[in-house]
């Protein structure tokens, strides 16, 4: 067995130069780190984040990596506050407030009964979250995707979930009310 493996390895190295082998190895490692399983998702509560931002402003631990879109999709009431706090964010991303309004009609991707009563419990159960993502995307396990972290939640009923792959990104609003999970598509980006 060892002899066969050594012969196979020598044939492989003759066909590919050592430089190519190293490049392929580095690319495989980088892609596995970037698109590998993300089991350590951070879940942040809307109220806690907003309160900390109001008290500490730019010195808040949340300020640097703040996802204003997710917060606005959870509650449009923070729009004026966030616009004052991070005006460059709103200029850079050209925030369209019309789609942030509560009554804006979004596509419902999925509706199903759920065993959890709190959205944070669902998000903390990685296997259930992985099944949910596959069901939302309608894909098998071979399509590489990842879940953005942190995930913002509000009132243990609402969450904004961002799922992305190599050349695409989808954002969803999860609503878990009375044991029924409803998933709305917020937006899709394809490069």
N, C-alpha and C positions, 0 to 999 in steps of 0.2 A: 504494500500500500504506500509506504513512504517513498519507495523507488518510483512508483507511478506518479506520485505527487511532484517529486523533484523533476521528472522529465516534463511534466505538464507546465510547471513553473518556468523551466528553461525555454520551452517553446514559446510561452507567453512573452517572456522578456526579450527573446530574439525578434518577435514580431513587433513589439512596441518598445520604443526607446524608454530608458529610465525616466527621462524628462516627461514623456507623455503619461507614464504610470503615476508619477508624482502629481501632475496636474489633475488627472482624473480623480486621484485619491483626495486631494484638497477640495475639489469641487463637490465630491460626494459628502465629505465631512461638513462643509459649509451649508449645503442644502439640507442635510439632516438636522443641523442646529437650527436653521431658520424655519424650516417647515416640519420639524419633528413634533411629537406630541407635546402639547402645552398643558400639563396637568396642574400647574400652579397658577390658576387664574385669580386675579385680585378682583374682589367684588366691593364696590364702593357705594355707600348710601348717599343718595342725592342730598338729603337734608344735612348730613354731616359735612359733605363737601362744600355746600353753599354757605353754611354757618362758619366753617373755617376760613373760607375766602372773604367773608364779610368782616371777620375779626382780624385776620392777618394780611389780607390783600395780597400783594405780590410776594410776600414772605411766606405764604401758605405752602405747605408741602405738596398741595395739589396744583399749584399755579403753573409750574413749568410744563407739565404734560397734560394740561387740562383739555378735555374733549368737549368743547362748547356745544357742538351739534348734539351729542348724546344727552347732555343736560337739558337742552332746549326741547328735544323730542319727548323728554319725560315731563317737563313743565315749562311752558312758554313764558310763565310769569317771571322768570329770571332773566329775560331778554335784556331789559334796560340795564340791570346790574352787570351782566356779563359784557355788554357792549362798552360800558364805562371802564370796566376792569381790563379788558383785552381788546381795545379798538383795532389793533393791527390784525387780529384774527379775523374780524368781520370784514376788514378791507381786503385781506389776502384771499379769503375763501368766498367772497361775494355771497353772503348768506341770504338765501331767498326765504323770507319770513312767511310767504303764502303757504308753503308746504309744512310749516311748523304749527299752524293753527290746529287746534284740537279736532275740529269738524272736517278737516281735509280728508278726502276719500283716498284710502290706500288699498292696495291689493292684499286680500287675506290669503296667505300662502297655506295656512294649516289651522285647523281647529280640532282639538281632541280633548278627551277626558284626561285628567292628570291626578296622580295619587298624592302629590304634594299640595299643601295649602299656601306655602310661601315660595315665591320665585327664587329666593336665595338658596333654598333647599334643593331645588331642581338644578340650579347652576353649580352647586357644590358637589353634586353627584356626577362625576365625570363620565361614567358610562352612559347614564341617561342623557346627559348633555350631548355626548357624541352621537347617540342614536337620534336625538332631536335634530342635530345639524344635518345628518345624512337624510333624514326624512324631509327636512325643509328644502335641502338642495336637490333631493331626488337622485342621489348618486350612490354608487357602491363605494366600498372602502378604499378602492385603488386611486381615486381622485385625491390628490394632495390638497389639503386645506388646513387652515389654522384659525383659531379664535383669538381675536384681539383682546388684550387685557390692558386696563381694567374694564370691567363691565359695570355700568352704572345701573342702580336699581332705585325704585321709589315706592314707599308704602308697602313693601313686600308683595306688590301686585304687578309692578311694571319693571321692565328692563329693556335696555338697548343692547343688542347683540350684533357684533361685527364679525363676519366670517370672510376670510380672504384666501386666495390661492396665488399662483404665480402671476397671472395677468388679470385678475378680477377681484372685486370686493363687493360684498352685499351687506347692507345694514337692515336689521329687523327690530321691530318693537314687539316684545312679548307682553301679553296681558294674561295674568292668571287670576281669574275671579270665580269664586264658588266652584272650584275643582275643574274648571274648563280653561284650557290654555288656548289662546288665540295668538297667532303669529302674523304680523303685518309687515309687508315689505316696505321699507322706508325709501331706499334707493339702491341702485346697482351701478357699479363702475366696471367697465371692461376696457382694457388697453389694447 
